[in-house]
């Protein structure tokens, strides 16, 4: 099979000598290999020198910018080298993926040029550290929560990226490990996904793992955290506007108490909805799509959020024998997650290019 129009991108930071063996094996079948030295210590220069001797293009960042940025840098370098690219394959530098695994991903990508290809590991056959287990559980939970889709290996570093996802790959938010999660969620919602079972060697991977449990987990959850802050901000605006309007402004115009409450409440909720939409579009989901259709979709989700609580509490209170306040809290929490997913997979869903 002809792999000449595919580019292999290997992001790396303080790699082990397994990177040398990986590039040595890959050069037998692939002529386009880009290794990104993401601010590694000079102690590792000999490894990158060997990679260059193995016919790789070696890029170097002066400081550690993160795995996501390294992937973007590799893609941009490939675009400089060729205008006839059929796809990209990202490969971790720790040697856990063999050249045969990479060839299998490459073959699937060439046969399915509109699909995302994922190399999936069998964790029952891999001895994982506590850090790796925690990372996998966190990422799997977030992925399911955000997309409703199941992915057995959200942390796979072996991915075939088709050209219809090029723009998404370059524009995706994040520079470190959160980039891979953000891209995977958006890509799996945008295109068909094909999984390929791979054999891995995880021996010694912890030594070269640069995943910081607290900071990188917060980055992975950044979208959801931002969404939560956006929702709280909108709620506070709703409450504050209602209090000001109902107590000080509307009574000067209308004397009917019920009308004052209704008008004040309506204005507060409309303002909150607009603020929540803007924050989610610009910050939570970073959508660049035209706003008219998105806003109409958002209004539907907003109505679900606005009416869902009362409807479901009234439906469930006769069947679930718990205090109604507790039932309201449970229902509102579920609606919160449902609305997050709807905005992720429908309102602000990113699209792949239809033609290349």
C-alpha positions in Angstrom: 0.0 0.0 0.0 1.2 3.5 -0.8 1.6 5.6 2.3 3.4 8.5 0.6 0.6 11.0 1.1 0.2 10.3 4.8 2.1 12.2 7.5 3.1 10.6 10.8 3.2 13.1 13.7 5.0 12.2 16.9 4.8 14.7 19.7 7.4 14.1 22.4 8.8 15.5 25.6 11.9 14.0 27.3 11.4 10.7 25.5 13.0 7.4 26.2 15.2 5.6 23.6 12.1 3.8 22.4 11.6 6.8 20.2 14.7 5.8 18.2 13.4 2.3 17.7 10.0 3.6 16.7 11.3 5.9 14.0 13.7 3.2 12.8 10.8 0.9 12.3 8.5 3.5 10.8 10.9 4.7 8.1 10.7 1.4 6.4 7.1 2.2 5.3 6.6 5.9 5.8 8.6 8.7 4.2 6.8 11.5 5.9 7.6 11.5 9.7 7.5 14.6 11.8 8.9 14.4 15.4 8.1 17.4 17.6 10.6 18.1 20.4 8.3 20.0 22.8 11.0 21.7 24.9 12.8 18.6 26.0 16.0 18.9 28.1 19.3 18.9 26.2 20.0 15.5 27.7 17.7 14.1 25.1 19.3 15.8 22.1 21.0 12.5 21.0 17.6 10.8 20.7 16.3 13.6 18.4 19.6 13.4 16.4 19.0 9.7 15.9 15.4 10.4 14.8 16.7 12.9 12.2 19.1 10.2 11.0 16.1 8.0 10.6 14.8 10.4 8.0 12.5 12.3 10.3 11.8 16.0 10.2 12.5 17.2 13.8 10.8 20.4 15.1 11.9 21.9 18.3 10.0 24.2 20.7 12.1 26.3 23.0 9.7 25.5 25.9 7.2 22.9 26.7 4.0 24.0 25.0 2.0 20.8 25.4 1.0 17.7 23.4 -1.9 19.4 21.7 0.2 22.3 20.5 2.9 19.8 19.3 0.2 18.0 17.2 -0.9 21.3 15.6 2.7 22.3 14.9 3.3 18.9 13.2 0.2 19.3 11.0 1.3 22.8 10.0 4.7 21.6 9.1 3.2 18.8 7.0 1.1 21.4 5.2 4.2 23.4 4.4 5.9 20.3 3.0 3.1 19.1 0.7 -0.2 20.2 -0.8 -1.3 16.6 -1.6 -1.9 15.1 1.9 -4.5 12.4 2.5 -4.4 12.4 6.2 -2.3 12.5 9.4 -1.5 9.8 12.0 -0.6 10.8 15.5 1.6 8.4 17.4 2.8 8.6 21.0 6.6 8.7 21.4 6.8 6.2 24.3 7.0 3.1 22.0 3.8 1.5 23.2 2.4 1.4 19.6 4.3 -0.7 17.1 5.0 0.2 13.4 2.5 -2.6 12.5 -0.2 -0.8 14.5 0.6 2.4 12.7 0.4 0.6 9.3 -3.0 -0.8 10.3 -4.3 2.6 11.1 -2.8 4.0 7.9 -4.5 1.3 5.8 -7.9 2.0 7.4 -7.4 5.8 6.9 -6.6 5.3 3.2 -9.6 3.0 2.7 -11.9 5.3 4.7 -10.7 8.8 3.9 -13.7 10.5 5.5 -13.5 8.7 8.8 -11.6 9.1 12.1 -9.5 6.0 12.8 -8.7 5.1 16.5 -6.2 2.6 17.7 -8.0 1.0 20.7 -6.0 -0.8 23.4 -7.2 -3.8 25.4 -6.8 -2.7 29.0 -7.4 -6.1 30.4 -4.0 -7.1 28.9 -2.1 -4.0 30.1 -0.8 -3.3 33.6 -1.7 0.3 34.4 -0.4 2.5 37.2 -2.8 4.2 39.6 -2.2 7.5 37.7 -3.1 5.9 34.3 -6.2 4.2 35.7 -7.4 7.5 37.2 -6.8 9.4 34.0 -8.7 6.8 31.9 -11.7 6.8 34.3 -11.9 10.6 34.4 -11.6 10.9 30.6 -14.1 8.1 29.9 -16.6 9.7 32.4 -16.3 13.1 30.7 -16.6 11.6 27.2 -19.8 9.8 28.0 -21.2 12.8 29.9 -20.5 15.2 27.1 -21.4 13.2 24.0 -23.5 10.2 25.0 -21.1 8.1 23.0 -19.0 5.2 24.2 -15.3 5.1 23.6 -13.3 2.3 25.1 -10.0 4.2 24.8 -10.4 7.9 25.0 -6.7 8.4 25.7 -5.4 6.5 22.7 -2.4 8.3 21.2 -2.7 6.5 17.9 -5.2 8.2 15.7 -5.8 8.6 12.0 -7.1 12.1 11.1 -8.7 12.5 7.7 -8.4 15.7 5.8 -12.0 16.7 6.3 -11.1 17.2 10.0 -8.1 19.3 9.2 -9.7 22.6 10.2 -11.1 21.1 13.4 -7.7 19.7 14.3 -6.0 23.1 13.9 -8.7 25.2 15.5 -9.5 22.9 18.4 -9.1 24.5 21.8 -6.4 23.4 24.2 -2.6 23.0 24.0 -2.0 20.1 26.3 -3.8 16.8 27.1 -7.2 18.5 27.0 -6.7 19.1 23.3 -6.9 15.4 22.5 -10.1 15.0 24.5 -11.7 18.1 23.0 -10.8 16.9 19.5 -12.0 13.4 20.0 -15.4 14.6 21.3 -15.9 17.0 18.4 -14.6 14.6 15.8 -16.7 11.6 16.9 -19.8 13.8 16.7 -18.9 15.1 13.3 -17.7 12.0 11.3 -17.9 8.2 11.3 -15.4 6.5 13.6 -13.6 3.3 12.9 -11.7 1.5 15.7 -8.8 -0.8 15.2 -7.5 -3.1 18.0 -3.8 -2.6 18.7 -1.2 -4.5 20.7 0.6 -2.2 23.1 3.7 -2.3 25.3 3.1 -0.1 28.3 6.2 -1.1 30.1 8.0 1.9 31.5 5.4 4.4 30.1 5.0 6.0 33.5 8.6 7.4 33.4 7.8 9.4 30.3 4.2 10.3 31.2 3.8 14.0 31.7 0.2 14.0 32.8 -0.2 16.0 35.9 -3.3 14.6 37.7 -4.7 17.9 39.2 -3.8 20.5 36.6 -4.4 18.3 33.5 -7.6 16.9 34.9 -8.9 20.4 35.4 -7.9 21.2 31.8 -9.8 18.2 30.5 -12.9 19.3 32.4 -12.4 22.9 31.4 -15.4 22.9 29.0 -17.8 21.5 31.7 -16.4 23.8 34.3 -16.9 26.9 32.1 -20.4 25.7 31.3 -21.1 25.5 35.0 -19.8 28.9 35.6 -21.8 30.3 32.7 -25.0 28.7 34.1 -24.3 30.2 37.6 -23.6 33.6 36.1 -26.9 33.5 34.2 -28.8 32.4 37.3 -27.3 35.3 39.4 -28.2 37.8 36.6 -31.8 36.4 36.6 -32.1 36.8 40.4 -30.5 40.2 40.6 -32.6 41.6 37.7 -35.8 40.2 39.2 -35.1 41.8 42.6 -34.2 45.2 41.2 -37.1 45.3 38.7 -39.8 43.9 41.0 -38.9 46.0 44.0 -37.8 49.3 42.5 -38.6 49.8 38.8 -41.6 48.0 37.5 -43.9 49.1 40.5 -43.4 52.7 39.3 -45.1 51.8 36.0 -47.5 49.0 37.0 -49.4 48.8 40.3 -50.6 45.2 39.9 -48.4 42.9 42.0 -48.9 39.8 39.9 -48.1 41.7 36.7 -45.0 43.2 38.4 -43.7 39.7 39.3 -44.5 38.3 35.9 -42.8 41.1 33.9 -39.8 41.2 36.3 -39.3 37.5 36.1 -39.7 37.4 32.3 -37.1 40.2 31.8 -34.7 38.5 34.2 -35.0 35.1 32.4 -34.6 36.6 28.9 -31.5 38.5 30.0 -30.1 35.4 31.6 -30.7 33.3 28.5 -28.9 35.8 26.3 -25.9 35.9 28.6 -25.8 32.2 29.0 -25.9 31.7 25.2 -23.1 34.2 24.6 -20.9 32.7 27.3 -21.5 29.2 26.1 -20.9 30.0 22.4 -17.7 32.1 23.0 -16.2 30.4 26.0 -17.6 26.9 26.8 -17.9 25.5 23.3 -15.9 28.1 21.3 -18.2 27.9 18.3 -17.4 30.0 15.2 -20.6 29.1 13.4 -23.2 31.8 12.4 -25.3 32.6 15.4 -28.9 32.6 14.0 -29.5 28.9 13.8 -27.5 28.2 16.9 -29.6 30.7 18.9 -32.8 29.2 17.7 -31.6 25.8 18.8 -30.5 27.2 22.1 -33.9 28.7 22.7 -35.4 25.2 22.4 -32.9 23.9 25.0 -33.7 26.9 27.2 -37.4 26.2 27.1 -36.7 22.6 28.1 -34.6 23.9 31.0 -37.2 26.4 32.0 -40.2 24.1 31.9 -38.7 20.7 32.5 -38.2 21.1 36.3 -41.9 21.8 37.1 -43.2 19.2 34.6 -41.0 16.3 35.8 -41.3 17.1 39.5 -45.1 17.0 39.2 -44.9 13.8 37.2 -42.6 12.0 39.6 -43.7 13.2 43.0 -46.5 10.6 43.2 -44.0 7.8 42.4 -40.9 8.7 44.3 -41.6 9.1 48.1 -39.0 11.7 49.0 -39.3 15.3 50.1 -40.3 17.5 47.1 -37.4 19.8 47.6 -34.9 16.9 47.3 -36.8 15.6 44.3 -36.6 19.1 42.7 -32.8 19.2 43.3 -32.4 15.7 41.6 -34.5 16.7 38.6 -32.7 20.0 38.2 -29.3 18.3 38.3 -30.4 15.8 35.6 -31.8 18.6 33.5 -28.5 20.5 33.9 -26.5 17.5 32.5 -29.1 16.9 29.7 -28.9 20.6 28.6 -25.1 20.4 28.6 -25.2 17.4 26.3 -27.8 18.9 24.0 -25.7 22.1 23.6 -22.6 20.0 23.0 -24.0 17.5 20.5 -26.7 19.7 18.8 -26.6 23.5 19.5 -22.9 24.1 19.2 -21.9 20.9 17.4 -18.8 21.3 15.2 -19.0 20.2 11.6 -16.4 18.5 9.4 -15.8 19.8 5.9 -18.1 18.1 3.4 -15.6 18.3 0.6 -11.8 18.5 0.5 
